[in-house]
Amino acid sequence: MFESFDPVMLARIQFAFTVSFHFLFPAFTIGLASFLAVLNGMWLWTRDTRYLDLFRYWVKIFALAFAMGVVSGIVMSYQFGTNWSVFSDKAGPVIGAPMAYEVLSAFFLEAGFLGIMLFGRDRVGPALHMVACLAVAVGTAISAFWILSVNSWMHTPAGFTIDPDTGQFLPTDFWQVIFNPSFPYRLMHTVTAAYLTTAFIVGGVGALHLLRHRHRRDKVSPATRTMFSMAMWMAVIFAPVQIFLGDMHGLNTLEHQPAKVMAMEGHFEDHPEGAPLYLFGLPNQDEQRLDYAIGIPKLSSLILKHDLNAPMQGLSSIPREDQPPVAVVFWSFRVMVAIGFAMLGLGAWSLWARLRGRLHDSPWLHRAAVVMAPSGLIAVLAGWITTEVGRQPFTVYGLLRTGDSAAPLDAQAVGASLMAFIVIYFAVFGAGTYYILRLMSRAPALSEARLKDVTHSPIRTAGVTPAPQHLARRDGSNNQPGE
């Protein structure tokens, strides 16, 4: 069935499928872990049951997403030893240690404290439970640190030498390997993207429940309002930050991977007196031109070099065999940028509504938030497609070609395993995702005791009456208020 297919291309498609499916879950859980830590901290500080209700609501979703991320990540990693064993052999001395540290420091930290975070509130006490929440949040960030360090090294290799006999990459400076030239920019850009992804999912869920009960405002729980408000604050703050970080990352990419930027911009020809910013076009790589181009003169030079008349080279200056697939990179980049500015627009809209006192009473804002709920996941995938396809035809940029990184492959075997992955992934992870969506479709439960413990709370909310003395606290203890 697959005899006529290129086995290396099939292996690339298989890895792209598994890594894309996998990264959807960490992109969500990195931000959600921090959100849960904030919710738990706010509950301990204020004893406002809105935060506890939200913690209990989102921690179930976090547990499912975390589990699916772990399982999909394990499957992905096996391909380093099967389809890409030559790459593992040559690059293993450099990337092996950081990947091992990711397991030893981050995954063990997450897994070790996850059980306490999920089930330990009434068993270990509030202080240790808060430590567990922080440990899981920090663990997800450390995991991102190590994985992105490895990925960045593949884009901007540093701190190594090549063994002339074996062709292996051997580390000479561990710190240069870790803190390679593109790593700080990629780390900040990716982690901020994860926070935005979580914010828009949380905001979309909150907006959905606000819409459902827009004619019966008394049916909307305080937790739902708080959820939407917190998410919109994240959009207001982090959307412009992400655009700024993306610009910095782009300038770094121009310095170290100019061919990728040329593909992103659709620049086939040189522009000696300022390059245009193409908004639309159909890349024609065979003819080395951008058909039906619509652009703004010299704006690309202004953005990338801060000079309207700065010269910009095109892909015509690069050998054909070293050019990335332009059409994929060109369009994935535009999808990512368009979503980024849509996020900025929704954040500004929510701020305007908040200043007018209409944040929770703006149906069209809520509809837009529901539509934008998956936008972070789409933008993350578009960004990674831009990054990874733009690196082609290399696995280690400029040094090790993708075609030379693959194991001796049989097209039939790779194709069969690819089909099996597609069927199993959509069945297993589709069921898990469906269950997550079912959980999200249910509004946060109205607390049995929505009233604050104002006796010990540092912050008091106007209009809230102290809880009756016979009412147990929502933290599971039987202490009476004031004890």
C-alpha positions as a LaTeX table, in Angstrom:
\begin{tabular}{lrrr}
\hline
Residue & $x$ (\AA) & $y$ (\AA) & $z$ (\AA) \\
\hline
Met1 & 0.00 & 0.00 & 0.00 \\
Phe2 & 2.84 & 2.39 & 0.87 \\
Glu3 & 5.52 & 1.07 & $-1.51$ \\
Ser4 & 5.51 & 4.21 & $-3.65$ \\
Phe5 & 5.87 & 6.57 & $-0.66$ \\
Asp6 & 9.12 & 8.08 & 0.59 \\
Pro7 & 9.81 & 6.38 & 3.96 \\
Val8 & 11.55 & 9.48 & 5.34 \\
Met9 & 8.52 & 11.63 & 4.47 \\
Leu10 & 6.23 & 9.08 & 6.15 \\
Ala11 & 8.45 & 9.17 & 9.25 \\
Arg12 & 8.29 & 12.97 & 9.24 \\
Ile13 & 4.49 & 12.90 & 8.94 \\
Gln14 & 4.28 & 10.38 & 11.77 \\
Phe15 & 6.44 & 12.48 & 14.07 \\
Ala16 & 4.58 & 15.66 & 13.12 \\
Phe17 & 1.25 & 13.99 & 13.88 \\
Thr18 & 2.28 & 12.62 & 17.27 \\
Val19 & 4.12 & 15.75 & 18.44 \\
Ser20 & 1.28 & 18.04 & 17.33 \\
Phe21 & $-1.27$ & 15.89 & 19.13 \\
His22 & 0.95 & 15.74 & 22.20 \\
Phe23 & 1.75 & 19.42 & 22.50 \\
Leu24 & $-1.90$ & 20.44 & 22.63 \\
Phe25 & $-2.04$ & 19.06 & 26.17 \\
Pro26 & 1.13 & 20.67 & 27.66 \\
Ala27 & 0.16 & 23.96 & 25.98 \\
Phe28 & $-2.98$ & 23.83 & 28.10 \\
Thr29 & $-1.64$ & 22.28 & 31.33 \\
Ile30 & 1.39 & 24.59 & 31.69 \\
Gly31 & $-0.91$ & 27.56 & 32.10 \\
Leu32 & $-3.63$ & 25.65 & 33.93 \\
Ala33 & $-1.21$ & 24.44 & 36.62 \\
Ser34 & $-0.28$ & 28.04 & 37.40 \\
Phe35 & $-3.95$ & 29.06 & 37.32 \\
Leu36 & $-4.77$ & 26.34 & 39.87 \\
Ala37 & $-1.93$ & 27.48 & 42.13 \\
Val38 & $-3.27$ & 31.05 & 41.99 \\
Leu39 & $-6.82$ & 29.86 & 42.75 \\
Asn40 & $-5.67$ & 27.81 & 45.70 \\
Gly41 & $-3.58$ & 30.69 & 47.03 \\
Met42 & $-6.52$ & 33.08 & 46.70 \\
Trp43 & $-8.76$ & 30.63 & 48.57 \\
Leu44 & $-6.28$ & 30.34 & 51.43 \\
Trp45 & $-5.80$ & 34.10 & 51.58 \\
Thr46 & $-9.42$ & 35.23 & 51.32 \\
Arg47 & $-11.47$ & 32.14 & 52.22 \\
Asp48 & $-13.74$ & 33.21 & 49.39 \\
Thr49 & $-15.38$ & 30.00 & 48.20 \\
Arg50 & $-15.46$ & 31.21 & 44.59 \\
Tyr51 & $-11.79$ & 30.33 & 44.32 \\
Leu52 & $-12.23$ & 26.93 & 45.93 \\
Asp53 & $-15.16$ & 26.16 & 43.61 \\
Leu54 & $-13.05$ & 27.11 & 40.61 \\
Phe55 & $-10.10$ & 25.05 & 41.86 \\
Arg56 & $-12.28$ & 21.97 & 42.25 \\
Tyr57 & $-13.82$ & 22.57 & 38.83 \\
Trp58 & $-10.55$ & 22.95 & 36.90 \\
Val59 & $-8.42$ & 20.44 & 38.79 \\
Lys60 & $-10.44$ & 17.54 & 37.33 \\
Ile61 & $-9.87$ & 18.89 & 33.83 \\
Phe62 & $-6.18$ & 19.40 & 34.60 \\
Ala63 & $-5.78$ & 15.79 & 35.76 \\
Leu64 & $-7.25$ & 14.43 & 32.51 \\
Ala65 & $-5.26$ & 16.76 & 30.26 \\
Phe66 & $-2.05$ & 16.03 & 32.18 \\
Ala67 & $-2.56$ & 12.28 & 31.87 \\
Met68 & $-3.18$ & 12.48 & 28.13 \\
Gly69 & $-0.12$ & 14.68 & 27.72 \\
Val70 & 2.07 & 12.15 & 29.51 \\
Val71 & 0.80 & 9.19 & 27.49 \\
Ser72 & 1.08 & 10.95 & 24.13 \\
Gly73 & 4.58 & 12.17 & 25.03 \\
Ile74 & 5.82 & 8.67 & 25.79 \\
Val75 & 4.68 & 7.41 & 22.40 \\
Met76 & 6.38 & 10.32 & 20.68 \\
Ser77 & 9.71 & 9.71 & 22.40 \\
Tyr78 & 9.97 & 6.12 & 21.15 \\
Gln79 & 10.33 & 7.40 & 17.61 \\
Phe80 & 13.79 & 8.72 & 18.45 \\
Gly81 & 14.93 & 5.11 & 18.71 \\
Thr82 & 12.92 & 3.71 & 15.82 \\
Asn83 & 12.48 & 6.12 & 12.92 \\
Trp84 & 15.23 & 8.57 & 13.91 \\
Ser85 & 17.94 & 6.39 & 15.39 \\
Val86 & 20.70 & 8.02 & 13.31 \\
Phe87 & 19.76 & 11.42 & 14.72 \\
Ser88 & 19.73 & 9.94 & 18.23 \\
Asp89 & 23.16 & 8.44 & 17.69 \\
Lys90 & 24.72 & 11.63 & 16.35 \\
Ala91 & 23.01 & 14.20 & 18.59 \\
Gly92 & 22.50 & 11.99 & 21.65 \\
Pro93 & 25.71 & 13.05 & 23.47 \\
Val94 & 24.42 & 16.65 & 23.44 \\
Ile95 & 20.64 & 16.37 & 23.84 \\
Gly96 & 20.56 & 13.22 & 25.99 \\
Ala97 & 21.49 & 14.93 & 29.25 \\
Pro98 & 18.91 & 17.76 & 29.05 \\
Met99 & 16.17 & 15.28 & 28.18 \\
Ala100 & 17.16 & 13.12 & 31.13 \\
Tyr101 & 17.15 & 16.16 & 33.42 \\
Glu102 & 13.62 & 16.94 & 32.22 \\
Val103 & 12.48 & 13.56 & 33.51 \\
Leu104 & 14.50 & 13.68 & 36.74 \\
Ser105 & 13.69 & 17.25 & 37.74 \\
Ala106 & 10.39 & 18.18 & 36.13 \\
Phe107 & 8.39 & 15.02 & 35.56 \\
Phe108 & 9.26 & 13.52 & 38.95 \\
Leu109 & 8.31 & 16.83 & 40.60 \\
Glu110 & 4.99 & 16.94 & 38.80 \\
Ala111 & 4.15 & 13.29 & 39.32 \\
Gly112 & 5.32 & 13.28 & 42.94 \\
Phe113 & 3.08 & 16.14 & 44.01 \\
Leu114 & 0.17 & 15.60 & 41.62 \\
Gly115 & $-1.56$ & 13.12 & 43.92 \\
Ile116 & $-1.32$ & 15.52 & 46.87 \\
Met117 & $-2.67$ & 18.32 & 44.70 \\
Leu118 & $-5.63$ & 16.21 & 43.55 \\
Phe119 & $-6.55$ & 14.32 & 46.73 \\
Gly120 & $-4.55$ & 15.70 & 49.64 \\
Arg121 & $-6.38$ & 18.85 & 50.72 \\
Asp122 & $-8.08$ & 17.15 & 53.69 \\
Arg123 & $-5.15$ & 14.85 & 54.46 \\
Val124 & $-1.97$ & 16.92 & 54.54 \\
Gly125 & $-3.26$ & 20.32 & 55.61 \\
Pro126 & $-3.57$ & 23.57 & 53.65 \\
Ala127 & 0.11 & 24.54 & 53.78 \\
Leu128 & 1.48 & 21.33 & 52.29 \\
His129 & $-1.37$ & 21.20 & 49.80 \\
Met130 & $-0.38$ & 24.69 & 48.63 \\
Val131 & 3.23 & 23.52 & 48.33 \\
Ala132 & 2.03 & 20.65 & 46.14 \\
Cys133 & 0.11 & 23.05 & 43.87 \\
Leu134 & 3.18 & 25.23 & 43.51 \\
Ala135 & 5.40 & 22.19 & 42.90 \\
Val136 & 3.21 & 20.99 & 40.04 \\
Ala137 & 3.14 & 24.49 & 38.51 \\
Val138 & 6.92 & 24.85 & 38.83 \\
Gly139 & 7.38 & 21.33 & 37.46 \\
Thr140 & 5.49 & 22.16 & 34.28 \\
Ala141 & 7.66 & 25.25 & 33.81 \\
Ile142 & 10.88 & 23.26 & 34.38 \\
Ser143 & 9.71 & 20.67 & 31.87 \\
Ala144 & 9.20 & 23.41 & 29.30 \\
Phe145 & 12.67 & 24.76 & 30.13 \\
Trp146 & 14.50 & 21.50 & 29.32 \\
Ile147 & 12.46 & 20.48 & 26.30 \\
Leu148 & 12.69 & 23.92 & 24.72 \\
Ser149 & 16.40 & 24.02 & 25.42 \\
Val150 & 16.86 & 20.82 & 23.40 \\
Asn151 & 14.62 & 22.06 & 20.61 \\
Ser152 & 16.38 & 25.43 & 20.50 \\
Trp153 & 19.78 & 23.74 & 20.28 \\
Met154 & 18.58 & 21.96 & 17.15 \\
His155 & 17.81 & 25.38 & 15.66 \\
Thr156 & 20.86 & 27.28 & 16.91 \\
Pro157 & 23.48 & 24.67 & 17.90 \\
Ala158 & 26.23 & 25.87 & 20.23 \\
Gly159 & 28.74 & 24.50 & 22.75 \\
Phe160 & 29.74 & 21.39 & 20.80 \\
Thr161 & 32.30 & 19.86 & 18.53 \\
Ile162 & 31.89 & 17.14 & 15.89 \\
Asp163 & 33.87 & 13.92 & 16.20 \\
Pro164 & 35.67 & 13.53 & 12.84 \\
Asp165 & 35.51 & 9.72 & 13.03 \\
Thr166 & 31.90 & 9.10 & 14.09 \\
Gly167 & 30.22 & 12.36 & 13.10 \\
Gln168 & 28.73 & 12.65 & 16.58 \\
Phe169 & 28.04 & 16.00 & 18.20 \\
Leu170 & 30.05 & 16.13 & 21.43 \\
Pro171 & 29.38 & 18.77 & 24.10 \\
Thr172 & 32.20 & 21.12 & 24.97 \\
Asp173 & 30.32 & 23.70 & 27.03 \\
Phe174 & 27.16 & 22.53 & 28.81 \\
Trp175 & 25.92 & 26.07 & 29.49 \\
Gln176 & 26.25 & 27.07 & 25.84 \\
Val177 & 24.30 & 23.96 & 24.88 \\
Ile178 & 21.48 & 24.86 & 27.27 \\
Phe179 & 21.48 & 28.63 & 26.79 \\
Asn180 & 21.98 & 28.57 & 23.04 \\
Pro181 & 21.20 & 31.76 & 21.08 \\
Ser182 & 17.50 & 31.13 & 20.39 \\
Phe183 & 16.58 & 29.49 & 23.71 \\
Pro184 & 15.62 & 32.55 & 25.82 \\
Tyr185 & 13.34 & 33.89 & 23.10 \\
Arg186 & 11.72 & 30.53 & 22.38 \\
Leu187 & 11.18 & 29.83 & 26.08 \\
Met188 & 9.49 & 33.17 & 26.77 \\
His189 & 7.39 & 33.01 & 23.61 \\
Thr190 & 6.22 & 29.43 & 24.22 \\
Val191 & 5.43 & 29.77 & 27.92 \\
Thr192 & 3.51 & 33.00 & 27.31 \\
Ala193 & 1.62 & 31.20 & 24.54 \\
Ala194 & 0.70 & 28.48 & 27.03 \\
Tyr195 & $-0.65$ & 31.06 & 29.49 \\
Leu196 & $-2.71$ & 32.69 & 26.74 \\
Thr197 & $-3.98$ & 29.30 & 25.58 \\
Thr198 & $-5.23$ & 28.55 & 29.08 \\
Ala199 & $-6.68$ & 32.04 & 29.51 \\
Phe200 & $-8.77$ & 31.81 & 26.36 \\
Ile201 & $-10.03$ & 28.31 & 27.15 \\
Val202 & $-10.98$ & 29.39 & 30.68 \\
Gly203 & $-12.51$ & 32.59 & 29.33 \\
Gly204 & $-14.44$ & 30.70 & 26.66 \\
Val205 & $-15.89$ & 28.31 & 29.24 \\
Gly206 & $-16.87$ & 31.20 & 31.51 \\
Ala207 & $-18.44$ & 33.06 & 28.59 \\
Leu208 & $-20.41$ & 29.97 & 27.57 \\
His209 & $-22.06$ & 29.75 & 30.97 \\
Leu210 & $-22.68$ & 33.49 & 31.12 \\
Leu211 & $-24.48$ & 33.22 & 27.78 \\
Arg212 & $-26.56$ & 30.27 & 28.86 \\
His213 & $-27.95$ & 32.16 & 31.84 \\
Arg214 & $-27.92$ & 35.70 & 30.42 \\
His215 & $-31.69$ & 36.00 & 30.99 \\
Arg216 & $-31.47$ & 34.59 & 34.52 \\
Arg217 & $-28.53$ & 36.35 & 36.10 \\
Asp218 & $-29.40$ & 34.85 & 39.48 \\
Lys219 & $-28.49$ & 31.44 & 38.01 \\
Val220 & $-24.92$ & 32.52 & 37.25 \\
Ser221 & $-22.58$ & 31.44 & 40.02 \\
Pro222 & $-20.04$ & 33.93 & 41.38 \\
Ala223 & $-17.35$ & 31.43 & 40.37 \\
Thr224 & $-18.38$ & 31.74 & 36.70 \\
Arg225 & $-18.09$ & 35.52 & 36.81 \\
Thr226 & $-14.71$ & 35.30 & 38.52 \\
Met227 & $-13.46$ & 32.77 & 35.98 \\
Phe228 & $-14.33$ & 35.00 & 33.05 \\
Ser229 & $-12.95$ & 38.12 & 34.71 \\
Met230 & $-9.59$ & 36.50 & 35.54 \\
Ala231 & $-9.26$ & 35.11 & 32.01 \\
Met232 & $-9.91$ & 38.49 & 30.43 \\
Trp233 & $-7.31$ & 40.13 & 32.66 \\
Met234 & $-4.81$ & 37.57 & 31.35 \\
Ala235 & $-5.77$ & 38.46 & 27.78 \\
Val236 & $-5.35$ & 42.17 & 28.45 \\
Ile237 & $-1.91$ & 41.71 & 30.00 \\
Phe238 & $-0.34$ & 38.86 & 28.05 \\
Ala239 & $-1.60$ & 39.39 & 24.50 \\
Pro240 & 0.49 & 42.57 & 23.93 \\
Val241 & 3.42 & 40.97 & 25.78 \\
Gln242 & 3.22 & 37.97 & 23.46 \\
Ile243 & 3.26 & 40.17 & 20.35 \\
Phe244 & 6.35 & 41.95 & 21.68 \\
Leu245 & 8.07 & 38.64 & 22.47 \\
Gly246 & 7.16 & 37.33 & 19.04 \\
Asp247 & 8.84 & 40.33 & 17.45 \\
Met248 & 12.00 & 39.71 & 19.50 \\
His249 & 11.94 & 36.03 & 18.56 \\
Gly250 & 11.57 & 36.97 & 14.91 \\
Leu251 & 14.62 & 39.26 & 15.04 \\
Asn252 & 16.62 & 36.44 & 16.63 \\
Thr253 & 15.46 & 34.06 & 13.90 \\
Leu254 & 16.50 & 36.54 & 11.21 \\
Glu255 & 19.99 & 36.58 & 12.68 \\
His256 & 20.43 & 32.82 & 12.95 \\
Gln257 & 17.98 & 31.29 & 10.44 \\
Pro258 & 17.45 & 33.85 & 7.66 \\
Ala259 & 15.98 & 31.28 & 5.26 \\
Lys260 & 13.10 & 30.66 & 7.66 \\
Val261 & 12.28 & 34.37 & 7.84 \\
Met262 & 12.45 & 34.65 & 4.05 \\
Ala263 & 9.90 & 31.83 & 3.82 \\
Met264 & 7.71 & 33.42 & 6.50 \\
Glu265 & 7.74 & 36.72 & 4.62 \\
Gly266 & 7.38 & 35.19 & 1.15 \\
His267 & 10.55 & 36.89 & $-0.07$ \\
Phe268 & 11.90 & 34.98 & $-3.04$ \\
Glu269 & 13.69 & 37.91 & $-4.66$ \\
Asp270 & 16.19 & 40.32 & $-3.10$ \\
His271 & 14.95 & 43.77 & $-2.04$ \\
Pro272 & 17.92 & 46.15 & $-2.08$ \\
Glu273 & 15.86 & 49.24 & $-1.18$ \\
Gly274 & 13.38 & 47.96 & 1.37 \\
Ala275 & 11.23 & 44.82 & 1.43 \\
Pro276 & 7.42 & 44.84 & 1.44 \\
Leu277 & 5.28 & 43.10 & 4.03 \\
Tyr278 & 3.14 & 40.65 & 2.07 \\
Leu279 & $-0.31$ & 40.23 & 3.58 \\
Phe280 & $-1.44$ & 37.70 & 0.98 \\
Gly281 & 0.06 & 35.67 & $-1.81$ \\
Leu282 & 0.43 & 32.19 & $-3.24$ \\
Pro283 & 4.03 & 30.99 & $-2.91$ \\
Asn284 & 5.26 & 29.37 & $-6.12$ \\
Gln285 & 8.48 & 27.66 & $-5.10$ \\
Asp286 & 9.05 & 26.04 & $-8.48$ \\
Glu287 & 9.13 & 29.43 & $-10.17$ \\
Gln288 & 10.62 & 31.16 & $-7.12$ \\
Arg289 & 7.99 & 33.86 & $-6.90$ \\
Leu290 & 4.95 & 34.93 & $-4.88$ \\
Asp291 & 1.87 & 34.95 & $-7.10$ \\
Tyr292 & $-1.03$ & 37.37 & $-6.54$ \\
Ala293 & 0.98 & 39.22 & $-3.92$ \\
Ile294 & $-0.67$ & 41.94 & $-1.85$ \\
Gly295 & 1.73 & 43.84 & 0.36 \\
Ile296 & 2.65 & 47.07 & 2.06 \\
Pro297 & 5.84 & 48.58 & 0.58 \\
Lys298 & 8.97 & 48.53 & 2.77 \\
Leu299 & 7.09 & 47.56 & 5.94 \\
Ser300 & 8.95 & 44.24 & 6.30 \\
Ser301 & 12.27 & 46.08 & 6.38 \\
Leu302 & 10.89 & 48.46 & 9.01 \\
Ile303 & 9.69 & 45.58 & 11.23 \\
Leu304 & 12.73 & 43.35 & 10.85 \\
Lys305 & 15.50 & 45.93 & 10.61 \\
His306 & 13.81 & 49.10 & 11.89 \\
Asp307 & 14.70 & 50.89 & 8.67 \\
Leu308 & 12.31 & 51.44 & 5.76 \\
Asn309 & 15.12 & 51.24 & 3.21 \\
Ala310 & 17.10 & 48.38 & 4.75 \\
Pro311 & 18.02 & 45.77 & 2.11 \\
Met312 & 16.59 & 42.28 & 2.53 \\
Gln313 & 17.82 & 39.15 & 0.83 \\
Gly314 & 15.44 & 36.63 & $-0.71$ \\
Leu315 & 15.39 & 32.86 & $-1.10$ \\
Ser316 & 16.98 & 33.24 & $-4.52$ \\
Ser317 & 20.27 & 33.71 & $-2.62$ \\
Ile318 & 19.93 & 30.24 & $-1.08$ \\
Pro319 & 20.39 & 26.94 & $-2.97$ \\
Arg320 & 17.10 & 25.21 & $-3.78$ \\
Glu321 & 18.06 & 22.13 & $-1.79$ \\
Asp322 & 18.48 & 24.25 & 1.37 \\
Gln323 & 15.17 & 26.11 & 1.13 \\
Pro324 & 12.31 & 25.21 & 3.47 \\
Pro325 & 8.81 & 24.42 & 2.11 \\
Val326 & 7.71 & 28.02 & 1.63 \\
Ala327 & 3.94 & 27.63 & 1.26 \\
Val328 & 3.53 & 25.82 & 4.60 \\
Val329 & 5.71 & 28.29 & 6.50 \\
Phe330 & 4.17 & 31.34 & 4.81 \\
Trp331 & 0.58 & 30.43 & 5.72 \\
Ser332 & 1.18 & 28.95 & 9.16 \\
Phe333 & 2.98 & 32.14 & 10.15 \\
Arg334 & 0.02 & 34.25 & 9.03 \\
Val335 & $-2.43$ & 32.09 & 10.94 \\
Met336 & $-0.36$ & 32.53 & 14.11 \\
Val337 & $-0.04$ & 36.30 & 13.70 \\
Ala338 & $-3.73$ & 36.77 & 12.85 \\
Ile339 & $-4.79$ & 34.88 & 15.97 \\
Gly340 & $-2.34$ & 36.90 & 18.06 \\
Phe341 & $-3.92$ & 40.17 & 16.98 \\
Ala342 & $-7.42$ & 38.71 & 17.43 \\
Met343 & $-6.44$ & 37.90 & 21.03 \\
Leu344 & $-5.23$ & 41.46 & 21.46 \\
Gly345 & $-8.52$ & 42.75 & 20.10 \\
Leu346 & $-10.63$ & 40.59 & 22.40 \\
Gly347 & $-8.55$ & 41.67 & 25.38 \\
Ala348 & $-9.07$ & 45.35 & 24.48 \\
Trp349 & $-12.81$ & 44.72 & 24.02 \\
Ser350 & $-13.05$ & 43.10 & 27.43 \\
Leu351 & $-11.18$ & 46.00 & 29.04 \\
Trp352 & $-13.57$ & 48.50 & 27.46 \\
Ala353 & $-16.55$ & 46.47 & 28.71 \\
Arg354 & $-15.03$ & 46.22 & 32.18 \\
Leu355 & $-14.50$ & 49.97 & 32.41 \\
Arg356 & $-18.15$ & 50.47 & 31.46 \\
Gly357 & $-19.28$ & 47.94 & 34.08 \\
Arg358 & $-20.56$ & 45.57 & 31.37 \\
Leu359 & $-18.00$ & 42.74 & 31.48 \\
His360 & $-20.57$ & 40.16 & 32.60 \\
Asp361 & $-23.43$ & 41.69 & 30.62 \\
Ser362 & $-22.09$ & 41.86 & 27.05 \\
Pro363 & $-23.49$ & 38.94 & 25.01 \\
Trp364 & $-21.49$ & 39.73 & 21.88 \\
Leu365 & $-18.26$ & 39.85 & 23.90 \\
His366 & $-19.17$ & 36.49 & 25.41 \\
Arg367 & $-19.94$ & 35.01 & 21.98 \\
Ala368 & $-16.57$ & 36.22 & 20.71 \\
Ala369 & $-14.85$ & 34.67 & 23.76 \\
Val370 & $-16.55$ & 31.31 & 23.07 \\
Val371 & $-15.39$ & 31.42 & 19.44 \\
Met372 & $-11.86$ & 32.33 & 20.57 \\
Ala373 & $-11.68$ & 29.55 & 23.19 \\
Pro374 & $-9.59$ & 27.15 & 21.01 \\
Ser375 & $-7.61$ & 29.98 & 19.39 \\
Gly376 & $-4.57$ & 29.48 & 21.62 \\
Leu377 & $-4.29$ & 25.82 & 20.62 \\
Ile378 & $-4.55$ & 26.71 & 16.94 \\
Ala379 & $-1.96$ & 29.48 & 17.29 \\
Val380 & 0.42 & 27.15 & 19.14 \\
Leu381 & 0.19 & 24.55 & 16.39 \\
Ala382 & 0.64 & 27.20 & 13.70 \\
Gly383 & 3.66 & 28.58 & 15.54 \\
Trp384 & 5.32 & 25.18 & 15.85 \\
Ile385 & 4.64 & 24.39 & 12.20 \\
Thr386 & 6.32 & 27.67 & 11.29 \\
Thr387 & 9.28 & 26.89 & 13.54 \\
Glu388 & 9.84 & 23.25 & 12.63 \\
Val389 & 8.99 & 23.26 & 8.92 \\
Gly390 & 11.00 & 26.46 & 8.59 \\
Arg391 & 14.06 & 24.60 & 9.86 \\
Gln392 & 13.91 & 22.09 & 7.03 \\
Pro393 & 15.74 & 20.44 & 5.38 \\
Phe394 & 17.79 & 20.10 & 8.59 \\
Thr395 & 17.28 & 18.47 & 11.97 \\
Val396 & 20.34 & 20.23 & 13.40 \\
Tyr397 & 20.27 & 23.49 & 11.49 \\
Gly398 & 22.96 & 23.75 & 8.84 \\
Leu399 & 24.78 & 20.65 & 10.08 \\
Leu400 & 22.63 & 17.51 & 9.91 \\
Arg401 & 20.05 & 17.05 & 7.18 \\
Thr402 & 16.70 & 15.43 & 7.87 \\
Gly403 & 17.27 & 12.82 & 5.19 \\
Asp404 & 20.53 & 11.82 & 6.88 \\
Ser405 & 18.90 & 11.59 & 10.33 \\
Ala406 & 16.47 & 8.77 & 9.65 \\
Ala407 & 17.02 & 5.10 & 10.38 \\
Pro408 & 16.95 & 2.59 & 7.52 \\
Leu409 & 13.19 & 2.62 & 7.07 \\
Asp410 & 10.69 & 0.47 & 5.27 \\
Ala411 & 7.83 & 2.48 & 3.83 \\
Gln412 & 5.32 & $-0.28$ & 4.53 \\
Ala413 & 6.25 & $-0.50$ & 8.22 \\
Val414 & 6.25 & 3.27 & 8.76 \\
Gly415 & 3.00 & 3.71 & 6.86 \\
Ala416 & 1.26 & 0.95 & 8.79 \\
Ser417 & 2.37 & 2.36 & 12.14 \\
Leu418 & 1.26 & 5.83 & 11.04 \\
Met419 & $-2.22$ & 4.55 & 10.25 \\
Ala420 & $-2.33$ & 2.73 & 13.58 \\
Phe421 & $-1.32$ & 5.91 & 15.41 \\
Ile422 & $-4.04$ & 7.92 & 13.67 \\
Val423 & $-6.77$ & 5.41 & 14.52 \\
Ile424 & $-5.67$ & 4.86 & 18.13 \\
Tyr425 & $-4.99$ & 8.53 & 18.86 \\
Phe426 & $-8.37$ & 9.69 & 17.62 \\
Ala427 & $-10.12$ & 6.89 & 19.47 \\
Val428 & $-8.33$ & 7.16 & 22.82 \\
Phe429 & $-7.54$ & 10.86 & 23.00 \\
Gly430 & $-10.77$ & 11.74 & 21.22 \\
Ala431 & $-12.68$ & 10.04 & 24.03 \\
Gly432 & $-10.60$ & 11.86 & 26.64 \\
Thr433 & $-11.10$ & 15.21 & 24.94 \\
Tyr434 & $-14.84$ & 14.54 & 24.65 \\
Tyr435 & $-15.00$ & 13.91 & 28.39 \\
Ile436 & $-13.07$ & 17.13 & 29.09 \\
Leu437 & $-15.56$ & 19.05 & 26.96 \\
Arg438 & $-18.41$ & 17.42 & 28.87 \\
Leu439 & $-16.87$ & 18.64 & 32.12 \\
Met440 & $-16.48$ & 22.12 & 30.69 \\
Ser441 & $-20.11$ & 22.16 & 29.57 \\
Arg442 & $-21.20$ & 22.00 & 33.21 \\
Ala443 & $-21.01$ & 25.26 & 35.09 \\
Pro444 & $-19.04$ & 25.44 & 38.34 \\
Ala445 & $-21.32$ & 24.18 & 41.06 \\
Leu446 & $-22.95$ & 26.66 & 43.37 \\
Ser447 & $-21.14$ & 26.38 & 46.64 \\
Glu448 & $-22.98$ & 24.92 & 49.59 \\
Ala449 & $-21.50$ & 27.77 & 51.57 \\
Arg450 & $-20.79$ & 30.64 & 49.20 \\
Leu451 & $-20.42$ & 32.99 & 52.14 \\
Lys452 & $-17.00$ & 34.05 & 53.30 \\
Asp453 & $-15.43$ & 33.41 & 56.61 \\
Val454 & $-15.14$ & 37.12 & 57.31 \\
Thr455 & $-13.83$ & 36.53 & 60.81 \\
His456 & $-10.34$ & 35.57 & 59.62 \\
Ser457 & $-10.37$ & 36.85 & 56.02 \\
Pro458 & $-7.89$ & 39.65 & 55.28 \\
Ile459 & $-10.19$ & 40.85 & 52.49 \\
Arg460 & $-13.90$ & 41.46 & 53.03 \\
Thr461 & $-16.41$ & 41.69 & 50.26 \\
Ala462 & $-19.18$ & 44.20 & 50.55 \\
Gly463 & $-22.61$ & 42.68 & 50.89 \\
Val464 & $-21.44$ & 39.25 & 52.06 \\
Thr465 & $-22.86$ & 38.01 & 55.33 \\
Pro466 & $-20.78$ & 35.92 & 57.73 \\
Ala467 & $-21.53$ & 32.21 & 57.52 \\
Pro468 & $-23.82$ & 30.75 & 60.18 \\
Gln469 & $-22.05$ & 29.12 & 63.08 \\
His470 & $-23.45$ & 25.70 & 62.30 \\
Leu471 & $-22.20$ & 25.69 & 58.69 \\
Ala472 & $-19.03$ & 23.69 & 57.99 \\
Arg473 & $-16.34$ & 25.25 & 55.85 \\
Arg474 & $-15.86$ & 24.22 & 52.27 \\
Asp475 & $-12.28$ & 23.14 & 52.91 \\
Gly476 & $-13.61$ & 19.92 & 54.42 \\
Ser477 & $-12.88$ & 20.75 & 58.06 \\
Asn478 & $-15.52$ & 20.78 & 60.75 \\
Asn479 & $-14.18$ & 23.91 & 62.45 \\
Gln480 & $-16.78$ & 26.55 & 63.10 \\
Pro481 & $-16.18$ & 30.03 & 61.70 \\
Gly482 & $-13.96$ & 31.97 & 64.02 \\
Glu483 & $-12.21$ & 28.93 & 65.45 \\
\hline
\end{tabular}
